[in-house]
Amino acid sequence: MRPSSIVRFDRLYLASIAVGLIGNILEWPLTMARLAENPDTAALGSTAAVAAGGMIAIGVVIALLLWFFIAQRGSNVAKWILVVFTVFAIGSLVLGFTTGAVIHDAGGIVRLVAVALQTAAVAFLFRPDAAAWFAPAIVDEDI
């Protein structure tokens, strides 16, 4: 039976992935406009759009793999990888808001919500009842 903190992590982290996808959909026209403005990416044409979509898809696959290894397998390594990604996401968001790279529109607000959900999810991984989930399994060799 999974601890309640891991169940809460499940819900919050999967919600953060879904909200992040909604943010990507909302920001897609802006992303395409930025790619068209940049001479390096404009020369690529539709290949740039395919690459941007591919990067989003790879990000979702990585997020789902981390979720699987943390929530289903109790991987300590995956937990710490997610912690690093979360710290990076928080730092990128703060930097983006201060430099104006993250616009204060619906896409920016959705990105803020996604990072907040991810941060809350990660916090549940450090609650006392989650510690046993990440403890190595003890195998009795006397059997």
N, C-alpha and C positions, 0 to 999 in steps of 0.2 A: 504494500500500500504506500502510495506516495504521500509525503508530508503536505500539509495545507499550504506551506510557503511555495512548494514546487508547483502546486495546482494554480496558485495565484500568479506565479511567474509565467506559467503556460498562458493564461488568459491575457495578461498584460503584454507579454512579448509578442504573441500572435496578433494582438490588437495593434501594437506598434508597427508591425510589418504591414498590416492592412492599411493603416492610416498613412504610412509612408508611401504605399502604392497610390493611394488617393492623391497625395501630394505630388507625386510624379506625374499623374494624369493631369492635375490642375496646372502644373508648371510646364507641361510638354510644349505648348505653343511658344512660351518664352525661351525654352531650351532650343527649340528649332530656330527661333529668331536670332539667338546668340550664335548658333552654329553658322547661320547664313551671313552674319555680320563679320565673322572672323575670316580673313582671306585664306588661312590655312585649311580650315574645315569647309569653307564654301566651295573650294575646288574639288572636294570629295563628293559633293552632290548628295544623292540619297544614301550613299554609303555612310555618311556621318550620322544620319538618322537611324540607320540599322545598327551602327556601332553604339549609339546612345541607348537604344532599346535593349541591345545585348548586354550592356553594362548594368542596366536596371535589372534585367533577368538574372544575371550572375549574382548581383547583390541579394536578390530574393532567395536564390538557391543557397548561398552561403548562410544567410540568416536562418533559413529553414534547417539546414544541416546543424548549425549551432544549437537551435532549439531542440532538435532530435537528440543530439548527444548530451545536452544538459538535462532535458526533461524526461527523456526515456532511458538513457544509459547512465546518468549520474557522472558524467565526465568532468573532472576537475580542470583538465586542460582546456576544454571548450568553455567552461565557466570563465576562466581567466582571459581567454581570447575575447569573449564577449565583453568583459570588463574593459579591456584595452580599447575595443571598438566603441564602447559607450563613452569613455573619456574623450576619445577622438571626436565623436559626434557632438558632445557638449562643447568642446573647444572650438570645433568648426562652426557650430551654431552661434556661439558668442562672438567669434571673430567675424562671421558673416553679417550679424546684426550691427556690429560696430563699424564695419567698413562699408556697409550698404550693399553687400553682395546678396544678402537675403532681404528681399523686399518685404515690407510690412503689408502684405496683401493676404489673400486667402491661402496661397501656397506657402508663404512664410509662417503663417499661423498653424497650418497643418503640419509643417515640418517641426515646429516647436512642440506641438502636441505629441507627435511621434517620438521625439527625443525624450520628452517627459515620461511617456509610457514605458519606453525602453529603460530609462533610469530607474523608474519605480520597480520594473520587473527585476532588474539586476539587484536592487536592494533586498528583494525577497530571497535571493540566493545566499545571503549572509545572515539570515535569521537562524536562531538556535536549532529549530526543528529541521532545517535544511542540511545541517552539518552531517547528520547520519546518512543522508542521501548521497553525499559525496565521499563518504568514508569508504576505503577499500573493503571489498568483501573478504571475510575471513573463511578460508576453506579448511574444513577439518580433514586432515590426511590420515587419521586413524581408522577411518571406515573401510 
